[in-house]
Amino acid sequence: MIIQTPEFFIKPKCQGTGLGLNMSYRLITEGMNGKIIANNKKYIFENKEYISAEFKILLPIVK
């Protein structure tokens, strides 16, 4: 089960290999000359506090 809100999502640890993050990183940095910035962020969802990763993707403007 995946819980998704506009701010974050939660999935069980047994789902996924983490390969998607590596592929996304290479596509954005090598293929698009972009940057990914990751930070830990606290969120409150249904009165419970979570700490999760927040990713910002920066892409150059092509003229």
Distance bins in CASP14 RR format, pairs under 12 A and 6 or more apart:
PFRMAT RR
TARGET T0000
AUTHOR 0000-0000-0000
RMODE 2
METHOD distances of the structure
MODEL  1
1 9 0 0 0 0 0 1 0 0 0 0 0
1 10 0 0 0 0 1 0 0 0 0 0 0
1 11 1 0 0 1 0 0 0 0 0 0 0
1 12 1 0 0 1 0 0 0 0 0 0 0
1 14 0 0 0 0 0 1 0 0 0 0 0
1 15 0 0 0 0 1 0 0 0 0 0 0
2 8 0 0 0 0 0 1 0 0 0 0 0
2 9 1 0 1 0 0 0 0 0 0 0 0
2 10 1 0 0 1 0 0 0 0 0 0 0
2 11 1 0 1 0 0 0 0 0 0 0 0
2 12 0 0 0 0 1 0 0 0 0 0 0
2 15 1 0 0 1 0 0 0 0 0 0 0
2 16 0 0 0 0 0 1 0 0 0 0 0
3 9 1 0 0 1 0 0 0 0 0 0 0
3 10 1 0 1 0 0 0 0 0 0 0 0
3 11 1 0 0 1 0 0 0 0 0 0 0
3 12 0 0 0 0 0 1 0 0 0 0 0
3 43 0 0 0 0 0 1 0 0 0 0 0
3 45 1 0 0 1 0 0 0 0 0 0 0
3 46 0 0 0 0 1 0 0 0 0 0 0
3 48 0 0 0 0 0 1 0 0 0 0 0
3 50 0 0 0 0 0 1 0 0 0 0 0
3 52 0 0 0 0 0 1 0 0 0 0 0
4 10 0 0 0 0 1 0 0 0 0 0 0
4 11 0 0 0 0 1 0 0 0 0 0 0
4 45 0 0 0 0 0 1 0 0 0 0 0
5 43 0 0 0 0 1 0 0 0 0 0 0
5 44 0 0 0 0 0 1 0 0 0 0 0
5 45 1 0 0 1 0 0 0 0 0 0 0
5 46 0 0 0 0 1 0 0 0 0 0 0
5 50 0 0 0 0 0 1 0 0 0 0 0
5 52 0 0 0 0 0 1 0 0 0 0 0
6 43 0 0 0 0 0 1 0 0 0 0 0
6 45 0 0 0 0 0 1 0 0 0 0 0
7 41 0 0 0 0 1 0 0 0 0 0 0
7 42 0 0 0 0 0 1 0 0 0 0 0
7 43 1 0 1 0 0 0 0 0 0 0 0
7 44 0 0 0 0 1 0 0 0 0 0 0
7 45 1 0 0 1 0 0 0 0 0 0 0
7 50 0 0 0 0 1 0 0 0 0 0 0
7 52 0 0 0 0 1 0 0 0 0 0 0
7 53 0 0 0 0 0 1 0 0 0 0 0
7 54 0 0 0 0 1 0 0 0 0 0 0
8 40 0 0 0 0 0 1 0 0 0 0 0
8 41 0 0 0 0 1 0 0 0 0 0 0
8 42 0 0 0 0 0 1 0 0 0 0 0
8 43 1 0 1 0 0 0 0 0 0 0 0
8 44 0 0 0 0 0 1 0 0 0 0 0
8 45 1 0 0 1 0 0 0 0 0 0 0
8 48 0 0 0 0 0 1 0 0 0 0 0
8 49 0 0 0 0 0 1 0 0 0 0 0
8 50 1 0 0 1 0 0 0 0 0 0 0
8 51 0 0 0 0 0 1 0 0 0 0 0
8 52 1 0 1 0 0 0 0 0 0 0 0
8 53 0 0 0 0 1 0 0 0 0 0 0
8 54 0 0 0 0 1 0 0 0 0 0 0
8 55 0 0 0 0 0 1 0 0 0 0 0
9 15 0 0 0 0 0 1 0 0 0 0 0
9 43 0 0 0 0 0 1 0 0 0 0 0
9 45 0 0 0 0 0 1 0 0 0 0 0
9 50 0 0 0 0 0 1 0 0 0 0 0
9 52 0 0 0 0 1 0 0 0 0 0 0
9 53 0 0 0 0 0 1 0 0 0 0 0
9 54 0 0 0 0 0 1 0 0 0 0 0
9 55 0 0 0 0 0 1 0 0 0 0 0
10 43 0 0 0 0 1 0 0 0 0 0 0
10 45 0 0 0 0 1 0 0 0 0 0 0
10 46 0 0 0 0 0 1 0 0 0 0 0
10 48 0 0 0 0 0 1 0 0 0 0 0
10 50 1 0 0 1 0 0 0 0 0 0 0
10 51 0 0 0 0 0 1 0 0 0 0 0
10 52 1 0 0 1 0 0 0 0 0 0 0
10 53 0 0 0 0 0 1 0 0 0 0 0
11 18 0 0 0 0 0 1 0 0 0 0 0
11 52 0 0 0 0 0 1 0 0 0 0 0
17 23 0 0 0 0 0 1 0 0 0 0 0
18 24 0 0 0 0 1 0 0 0 0 0 0
18 25 0 0 0 0 0 1 0 0 0 0 0
18 53 0 0 0 0 0 1 0 0 0 0 0
19 25 0 0 0 0 0 1 0 0 0 0 0
19 26 0 0 0 0 0 1 0 0 0 0 0
20 26 0 0 0 0 1 0 0 0 0 0 0
20 27 0 0 0 0 1 0 0 0 0 0 0
20 28 0 0 0 0 0 1 0 0 0 0 0
21 27 0 0 0 0 0 1 0 0 0 0 0
21 28 0 0 0 0 0 1 0 0 0 0 0
21 36 0 0 0 0 1 0 0 0 0 0 0
21 38 0 0 0 0 1 0 0 0 0 0 0
21 53 0 0 0 0 1 0 0 0 0 0 0
21 55 0 0 0 0 1 0 0 0 0 0 0
21 57 0 0 0 0 0 1 0 0 0 0 0
22 28 0 0 0 0 0 1 0 0 0 0 0
22 29 0 0 0 0 0 1 0 0 0 0 0
22 30 0 0 0 0 0 1 0 0 0 0 0
22 36 0 0 0 0 0 1 0 0 0 0 0
23 29 0 0 0 0 0 1 0 0 0 0 0
23 30 0 0 0 0 0 1 0 0 0 0 0
23 31 0 0 0 0 0 1 0 0 0 0 0
24 30 0 0 0 0 0 1 0 0 0 0 0
24 31 0 0 0 0 0 1 0 0 0 0 0
24 32 0 0 0 0 0 1 0 0 0 0 0
24 34 0 0 0 0 0 1 0 0 0 0 0
24 36 1 0 0 1 0 0 0 0 0 0 0
24 38 0 0 0 0 0 1 0 0 0 0 0
24 55 0 0 0 0 1 0 0 0 0 0 0
24 57 0 0 0 0 1 0 0 0 0 0 0
25 31 0 0 0 0 0 1 0 0 0 0 0
25 32 0 0 0 0 0 1 0 0 0 0 0
25 34 0 0 0 0 1 0 0 0 0 0 0
25 35 0 0 0 0 1 0 0 0 0 0 0
25 36 1 0 1 0 0 0 0 0 0 0 0
25 37 0 0 0 0 0 1 0 0 0 0 0
25 38 0 0 0 0 1 0 0 0 0 0 0
25 55 0 0 0 0 1 0 0 0 0 0 0
25 57 0 0 0 0 1 0 0 0 0 0 0
26 32 0 0 0 0 0 1 0 0 0 0 0
26 34 0 0 0 0 0 1 0 0 0 0 0
26 36 0 0 0 0 0 1 0 0 0 0 0
27 33 0 0 0 0 0 1 0 0 0 0 0
27 34 0 0 0 0 1 0 0 0 0 0 0
27 36 0 0 0 0 0 1 0 0 0 0 0
27 57 0 0 0 0 0 1 0 0 0 0 0
27 59 0 0 0 0 0 1 0 0 0 0 0
28 34 1 0 1 0 0 0 0 0 0 0 0
28 35 1 0 0 1 0 0 0 0 0 0 0
28 36 1 0 1 0 0 0 0 0 0 0 0
28 37 0 0 0 0 0 1 0 0 0 0 0
28 55 0 0 0 0 1 0 0 0 0 0 0
28 56 0 0 0 0 0 1 0 0 0 0 0
28 57 1 0 1 0 0 0 0 0 0 0 0
28 58 0 0 0 0 1 0 0 0 0 0 0
28 59 1 0 0 1 0 0 0 0 0 0 0
28 60 0 0 0 0 0 1 0 0 0 0 0
29 35 1 0 0 1 0 0 0 0 0 0 0
29 36 1 0 0 1 0 0 0 0 0 0 0
29 37 0 0 0 0 0 1 0 0 0 0 0
29 57 0 0 0 0 1 0 0 0 0 0 0
29 58 0 0 0 0 0 1 0 0 0 0 0
29 59 0 0 0 0 0 1 0 0 0 0 0
29 60 0 0 0 0 0 1 0 0 0 0 0
30 36 0 0 0 0 0 1 0 0 0 0 0
31 59 0 0 0 0 0 1 0 0 0 0 0
31 60 0 0 0 0 0 1 0 0 0 0 0
32 57 0 0 0 0 1 0 0 0 0 0 0
32 58 0 0 0 0 1 0 0 0 0 0 0
32 59 1 0 1 0 0 0 0 0 0 0 0
32 60 1 0 0 1 0 0 0 0 0 0 0
32 61 0 0 0 0 0 1 0 0 0 0 0
32 62 0 0 0 0 1 0 0 0 0 0 0
33 58 0 0 0 0 1 0 0 0 0 0 0
33 59 1 0 0 1 0 0 0 0 0 0 0
33 60 1 0 1 0 0 0 0 0 0 0 0
33 61 0 0 0 0 0 1 0 0 0 0 0
33 62 0 0 0 0 1 0 0 0 0 0 0
34 56 0 0 0 0 0 1 0 0 0 0 0
34 57 1 0 0 1 0 0 0 0 0 0 0
34 58 1 0 1 0 0 0 0 0 0 0 0
34 59 1 0 1 0 0 0 0 0 0 0 0
34 60 1 0 0 1 0 0 0 0 0 0 0
34 61 0 0 0 0 0 1 0 0 0 0 0
34 62 0 0 0 0 0 1 0 0 0 0 0
35 55 0 0 0 0 0 1 0 0 0 0 0
35 56 0 0 0 0 1 0 0 0 0 0 0
35 57 1 0 0 1 0 0 0 0 0 0 0
35 58 1 0 1 0 0 0 0 0 0 0 0
35 59 0 0 0 0 1 0 0 0 0 0 0
35 60 0 0 0 0 1 0 0 0 0 0 0
36 53 0 0 0 0 0 1 0 0 0 0 0
36 54 0 0 0 0 0 1 0 0 0 0 0
36 55 1 0 1 0 0 0 0 0 0 0 0
36 56 1 0 0 1 0 0 0 0 0 0 0
36 57 1 0 1 0 0 0 0 0 0 0 0
36 58 1 0 0 1 0 0 0 0 0 0 0
36 59 0 0 0 0 0 1 0 0 0 0 0
37 53 0 0 0 0 0 1 0 0 0 0 0
37 54 0 0 0 0 1 0 0 0 0 0 0
37 55 1 0 0 1 0 0 0 0 0 0 0
37 56 1 0 1 0 0 0 0 0 0 0 0
37 57 0 0 0 0 1 0 0 0 0 0 0
37 58 1 0 0 1 0 0 0 0 0 0 0
38 52 0 0 0 0 0 1 0 0 0 0 0
38 53 1 0 1 0 0 0 0 0 0 0 0
38 54 1 0 0 1 0 0 0 0 0 0 0
38 55 1 0 1 0 0 0 0 0 0 0 0
38 56 1 0 0 1 0 0 0 0 0 0 0
38 57 0 0 0 0 0 1 0 0 0 0 0
38 58 0 0 0 0 0 1 0 0 0 0 0
39 51 0 0 0 0 0 1 0 0 0 0 0
39 52 0 0 0 0 1 0 0 0 0 0 0
39 53 1 0 0 1 0 0 0 0 0 0 0
39 54 1 0 1 0 0 0 0 0 0 0 0
39 55 0 0 0 0 1 0 0 0 0 0 0
39 56 1 0 0 1 0 0 0 0 0 0 0
40 50 0 0 0 0 0 1 0 0 0 0 0
40 51 1 0 1 0 0 0 0 0 0 0 0
40 52 1 0 0 1 0 0 0 0 0 0 0
40 53 1 0 0 1 0 0 0 0 0 0 0
40 54 1 0 0 1 0 0 0 0 0 0 0
40 55 0 0 0 0 0 1 0 0 0 0 0
41 49 0 0 0 0 0 1 0 0 0 0 0
41 50 0 0 0 0 1 0 0 0 0 0 0
41 51 1 0 0 1 0 0 0 0 0 0 0
41 52 1 0 0 1 0 0 0 0 0 0 0
41 53 1 0 0 1 0 0 0 0 0 0 0
41 54 1 0 1 0 0 0 0 0 0 0 0
41 55 0 0 0 0 1 0 0 0 0 0 0
41 56 0 0 0 0 0 1 0 0 0 0 0
42 48 0 0 0 0 0 1 0 0 0 0 0
42 49 1 0 1 0 0 0 0 0 0 0 0
42 50 1 0 0 1 0 0 0 0 0 0 0
42 51 1 0 1 0 0 0 0 0 0 0 0
42 52 0 0 0 0 1 0 0 0 0 0 0
42 53 0 0 0 0 0 1 0 0 0 0 0
42 54 0 0 0 0 1 0 0 0 0 0 0
43 49 1 0 0 1 0 0 0 0 0 0 0
43 50 1 0 1 0 0 0 0 0 0 0 0
43 51 1 0 0 1 0 0 0 0 0 0 0
43 52 1 0 0 1 0 0 0 0 0 0 0
43 53 0 0 0 0 0 1 0 0 0 0 0
43 54 0 0 0 0 1 0 0 0 0 0 0
44 50 1 0 0 1 0 0 0 0 0 0 0
44 51 0 0 0 0 0 1 0 0 0 0 0
44 52 0 0 0 0 0 1 0 0 0 0 0
45 51 0 0 0 0 0 1 0 0 0 0 0
45 52 0 0 0 0 1 0 0 0 0 0 0
END
